[in-house]
C-alpha cells in the first residue's frame, strides 16, 4: 500500500531485440504487462561498438509501448574472462558496461542486469534432460557422474556454455579462497564504476544469483548477501530467482531470503519457476511446471506481498508442451495464466 493505493505485482516476459508484432500482440492478449531483453549480445550497436545504440533502443521501446507493454529489464554486455584474469583489453568490459548503463538510463529503462563470467562452477555438476508427466522433457542437474576424464575433455565452447572458463576446470574442485577473493575484488571494482551511474539515472542494478548455486559460488547463499553489504545504495539489489535459490535449499530457504531481502527493498524483480529436489536435500534437482514442484507458489507470492514487493514476476525456463511451434508456446501461455490466477487470488 503506497499513499492509499495498492501497488500490485505485474507479469513480464522475455523478448529478443527485434520482437515481431505477432509476439507482442500475443503477450498483450495474454495479459502480460512488461517485457525483458535477457541477452545484450544482439542489441543494435553492441557488435559494432560494444554497447547499445540509443536511437535503436528507443525504437524498440516505442514498438513495445505500441502494444500496451512496458520495458522492464535489459541486460548489460557480459563482463568476460579477460577482465577477471587481468588480460589485455580487460578495461573495455568495464567501459562497455558503463556506456550501456548510460544508454539504458537515457532510454528510461528501470532495471539493468550485469552478467559476470565465473560466477558458477557448473563443470562440477552434470546436466541431463528430465522426463515428467506424459513425457514432458525438463532439465535437471546432479552432483554425481563428474569424472576427471570428462572434465579434461571439455572444450572452450563447453566451458563458455557453462560460464566457468575463468576457472581451472581440470582439477575437479572449486576455486580456492584466494582465487575467489581475487574474483570478488574484480567484481567490486566493476560495480564501483556502475553504481554511481545507476544512481545518476535512478536505475536499479539487479544481480541474478549464481546458477547453479553450488557452495562458495560468488553469488550463492553467502555471496549474494555481500553485494548489498559492499554497496548499500538503494539502487543495488537483486533479480531474485525463485528456482535458483530453491535449487540450493528448497522452499524454506526461499521464504527466508524473500523476508530478508524483501524487507530491505532489494528485490527488484523475480524469476518464477518451480523445482523438485535441491543440492542440499537430494544432491540435485529437476525443473518442472509451476504446479508440479516441491514449492507452493502461492505461498511464495504471499511472502513477496508481505514484504511489499510490487515489481515484475517473470515465468522462467519454460518447457515445451506437445503442439508447441516456433511461433506459439503453450508452455508460456500456461505459465502466464497460472501466475495471473495466483495474483488474482492474492489480491482478491
C-alpha positions in Angstrom: 0.0 0.0 0.0 1.5 3.4 -1.1 -0.3 6.6 -0.4 -3.5 4.6 -0.1 -3.0 2.9 -3.5 -2.4 -0.8 -3.7 0.8 -1.5 -5.6 0.4 -4.8 -7.5 2.9 -7.2 -8.9 2.9 -7.5 -12.7 3.9 -10.2 -15.3 6.8 -9.8 -17.6 8.1 -12.0 -20.4 11.4 -12.2 -22.3 11.7 -11.0 -25.9 14.6 -10.7 -28.3 16.0 -7.4 -29.6 13.7 -7.5 -32.7 10.4 -8.6 -31.4 7.7 -9.4 -34.0 4.4 -7.7 -33.9 2.7 -11.1 -33.6 4.7 -11.9 -30.4 4.0 -8.5 -28.8 0.3 -8.9 -29.8 0.1 -12.4 -28.3 1.7 -11.2 -25.0 -0.7 -8.3 -24.8 -3.6 -10.6 -25.4 -2.4 -13.0 -22.7 -2.4 -10.1 -20.2 1.4 -9.6 -19.9 2.3 -6.2 -18.6 6.0 -5.8 -19.4 8.9 -7.4 -21.3 12.6 -8.1 -20.7 15.5 -8.5 -23.1 17.8 -11.0 -21.4 20.7 -11.1 -23.9 22.7 -8.0 -24.7 24.7 -9.5 -27.5 22.2 -8.8 -30.3 21.0 -5.4 -29.2 21.7 -2.9 -32.0 25.1 -1.4 -31.6 26.7 -4.0 -29.3 28.5 -5.9 -32.0 29.8 -2.7 -33.6 30.7 -0.5 -30.6 30.4 -2.7 -27.6 27.3 -1.1 -26.1 23.7 -0.5 -27.5 22.7 2.3 -29.8 20.3 4.7 -28.0 18.1 5.5 -31.1 17.7 1.8 -31.8 16.8 1.1 -28.2 14.2 3.9 -28.2 12.7 2.4 -31.4 12.4 -1.0 -29.6 10.8 0.8 -26.6 8.3 2.5 -28.9 7.4 -0.7 -30.6 6.8 -2.4 -27.2 4.8 0.5 -25.9 2.6 0.5 -29.0 1.1 -2.9 -27.8 0.4 -1.6 -24.3 3.5 -3.2 -22.8 6.5 -1.6 -21.0 10.2 -2.4 -20.9 11.1 -3.7 -17.5 14.7 -5.0 -17.6 17.6 -5.1 -20.0 20.9 -6.9 -19.7 24.3 -5.2 -19.9 27.1 -6.7 -22.1 28.8 -9.6 -20.4 31.9 -9.0 -18.4 34.1 -11.8 -19.7 37.1 -13.8 -18.6 39.7 -11.3 -19.8 38.5 -8.8 -17.2 38.7 -11.3 -14.3 42.0 -12.7 -15.4 43.6 -9.3 -16.0 44.3 -9.9 -19.7 44.9 -7.3 -22.3 41.8 -5.3 -23.1 40.2 -6.0 -19.7 39.2 -2.4 -19.3 36.9 -2.4 -22.3 34.5 -4.7 -20.5 34.0 -2.1 -17.8 33.8 0.8 -20.3 31.2 -1.1 -22.3 29.1 -1.8 -19.2 29.2 1.8 -18.1 28.3 3.1 -21.6 25.5 0.6 -21.9 24.1 1.6 -18.5 24.1 5.2 -19.6 22.2 4.3 -22.7 19.7 2.4 -20.6 19.3 5.4 -18.3 18.8 7.8 -21.3 16.1 5.4 -22.6 14.3 5.3 -19.3 14.9 1.6 -18.7 14.1 0.9 -15.0 16.2 -2.3 -14.3 19.6 -3.5 -15.6 21.2 -6.8 -15.0 25.0 -7.5 -15.3 26.4 -10.9 -16.1 29.9 -11.8 -14.9 31.8 -14.8 -16.2 33.0 -17.2 -13.5 30.1 -16.8 -11.0 29.3 -20.5 -11.4 31.1 -23.8 -11.0 28.9 -25.7 -13.4 31.6 -28.0 -14.5 31.2 -29.7 -11.1 27.6 -30.7 -11.8 26.1 -32.9 -14.6 23.2 -31.7 -16.7 20.6 -34.1 -18.1 17.1 -33.9 -19.6 14.5 -35.0 -17.1 11.2 -36.7 -18.1 8.0 -35.7 -16.4 4.2 -36.2 -16.7 3.1 -37.5 -20.0 6.7 -37.5 -21.3 7.3 -33.7 -21.0 11.1 -33.0 -21.1 12.5 -30.8 -18.5 16.0 -30.1 -17.2 18.0 -31.5 -14.3 21.4 -31.3 -12.6 23.1 -33.7 -10.3 26.4 -33.6 -8.3 27.2 -37.1 -9.4 28.8 -38.5 -12.6 31.5 -35.9 -12.9 34.8 -37.6 -13.8 38.4 -36.3 -14.4 38.2 -37.7 -17.9 35.0 -35.8 -18.6 36.4 -32.6 -17.2 39.6 -32.9 -19.2 37.5 -33.3 -22.4 35.6 -30.1 -22.0 36.2 -27.8 -25.0 36.4 -23.9 -24.8 32.9 -23.9 -26.2 31.7 -26.2 -23.4 33.3 -24.1 -20.8 31.8 -20.9 -22.3 28.3 -22.5 -22.3 28.8 -23.5 -18.6 30.2 -20.0 -18.0 33.1 -21.3 -16.0 36.1 -20.7 -18.3 37.6 -18.2 -15.7 38.4 -21.3 -13.6 40.8 -24.2 -14.0 38.3 -26.9 -14.6 40.8 -29.8 -14.8 41.3 -30.0 -11.0 37.7 -31.3 -10.4 37.5 -28.9 -7.5 36.0 -25.4 -6.9 38.4 -22.4 -6.9 40.5 -21.7 -3.9 39.5 -19.0 -1.4 42.4 -16.8 -2.8 41.1 -17.2 -6.3 37.5 -16.4 -5.2 38.7 -13.3 -3.2 40.5 -12.1 -6.3 37.4 -12.6 -8.4 35.3 -10.8 -5.8 37.7 -7.8 -5.8 37.3 -7.5 -9.6 33.5 -7.6 -9.2 33.7 -4.8 -6.5 35.9 -2.7 -8.8 33.3 -3.2 -11.6 30.3 -2.3 -9.5 32.1 0.7 -8.1 32.0 2.1 -11.6 28.4 1.1 -12.3 26.6 2.1 -9.1 27.2 5.9 -9.5 25.8 5.8 -13.0 22.8 3.8 -11.8 22.2 6.4 -9.0 22.6 9.2 -11.5 19.7 7.8 -13.6 17.8 6.3 -10.7 18.1 2.9 -12.4 18.1 -0.4 -10.5 21.1 -2.7 -10.8 19.7 -6.2 -10.3 22.1 -9.2 -9.9 20.9 -12.7 -10.5 22.1 -15.4 -8.1 24.8 -17.9 -9.2 23.1 -20.7 -11.2 23.8 -23.4 -10.3 24.1 -22.4 -6.7 27.0 -24.7 -5.7 28.7 -24.0 -2.4 31.1 -21.0 -2.4 29.8 -19.8 -5.8 30.3 -16.0 -5.8 26.6 -15.1 -5.8 25.4 -18.1 -3.8 23.9 -18.0 -0.4 26.7 -16.1 1.3 28.0 -14.2 -1.7 24.6 -12.8 -2.6 24.4 -11.1 0.8 27.8 -9.5 0.2 26.6 -7.5 -2.8 24.4 -5.2 -0.7 26.9 -5.2 2.1 29.5 -3.8 -0.2 27.1 -1.4 -2.0 24.3 -0.2 0.4 22.8 2.0 -2.3 19.1 1.6 -2.7 19.8 1.2 -6.5 21.6 -2.0 -5.8 19.7 -5.2 -5.4 18.5 -8.5 -6.9 16.8 -10.2 -9.8 15.7 -12.8 -7.3 15.4 -16.2 -8.9 13.0 -18.5 -7.0 14.1 -21.5 -8.9 17.8 -21.0 -8.5 17.6 -20.4 -4.8 15.2 -23.4 -4.4 17.9 -25.5 -6.1 20.1 -24.5 -3.1 17.7 -25.3 -0.3 14.0 -25.7 -1.2 11.0 -23.6 -0.1 12.1 -22.7 3.4 15.3 -21.1 2.1 13.4 -19.1 -0.5 10.9 -17.8 2.1 13.7 -16.9 4.4 15.6 -14.9 1.7 12.4 -13.2 0.5 11.8 -12.0 4.0 15.5 -10.8 4.4 16.0 -9.1 1.1 12.4 -8.0 0.6 12.1 -6.1 3.8 15.3 -4.2 2.8 13.7 -3.3 -0.5 16.3 -5.1 -2.5 14.2 -7.4 -4.6 13.7 -5.6 -7.9 12.2 -8.4 -10.0 11.5 -12.1 -9.7 12.2 -15.1 -11.8 9.4 -17.5 -11.1 9.8 -21.3 -11.5 9.4 -24.5 -9.6 11.8 -27.4 -9.0 11.9 -30.8 -7.4 14.7 -31.6 -5.0 17.8 -29.4 -4.2 21.5 -29.8 -3.9 21.1 -29.7 -0.1 18.3 -32.3 0.1 18.9 -34.7 -2.7 22.2 -33.8 -4.4 20.5 -32.4 -7.4 17.2 -31.0 -8.8 14.8 -31.1 -11.7 12.9 -28.2 -13.2 9.1 -28.7 -13.7 6.0 -26.7 -14.4 4.8 -24.2 -11.8 2.2 -26.6 -10.3 4.4 -29.7 -10.3 7.3 -29.0 -8.0 8.1 -29.0 -4.3 7.1 -25.4 -3.7 3.7 -23.9 -3.1 4.0 -21.0 -5.5 1.1 -19.2 -3.9 3.0 -19.1 -0.6 5.9 -17.6 -2.5 3.7 -14.7 -3.8 2.2 -14.2 -0.3 5.7 -13.8 1.1 6.6 -11.3 -1.6 3.4 -9.4 -1.0 4.0 -9.3 2.8 7.4 -7.6 2.3 5.9 -5.0 -0.1 7.2 -6.3 -3.4 5.3 -4.7 -6.3 7.7 -5.4 -9.2 7.5 -7.8 -12.1 7.2 -11.6 -12.0 8.8 -13.5 -14.9 7.8 -17.1 -15.6 11.3 -18.6 -16.2 12.7 -21.6 -18.0 9.5 -22.5 -19.8 9.5 -26.1 -21.3 7.7 -27.2 -24.4 4.3 -28.8 -24.4 3.2 -31.1 -27.2 1.9 -28.9 -30.0 4.2 -26.0 -29.4 5.7 -24.4 -32.5 8.4 -21.9 -33.1 5.8 -19.2 -33.1 3.4 -20.4 -30.4 4.3 -21.5 -26.9 1.5 -23.2 -25.0 4.0 -23.5 -22.1 4.3 -19.7 -22.0 0.5 -19.2 -22.1 0.1 -21.8 -19.4 2.7 -20.1 -17.1 1.3 -16.6 -17.7 -2.2 -17.8 -16.9 -1.1 -19.7 -13.8 0.7 -16.6 -12.4 -2.2 -14.3 -13.2 -4.6 -16.6 -11.5 -2.4 -16.7 -8.4 -2.2 -12.9 -8.4 -6.0 -12.7 -8.8 -6.3 -14.9 -5.7 -3.7 -12.9 -3.8 -5.4 -9.5 -4.4 -9.0 -10.8 -4.1 
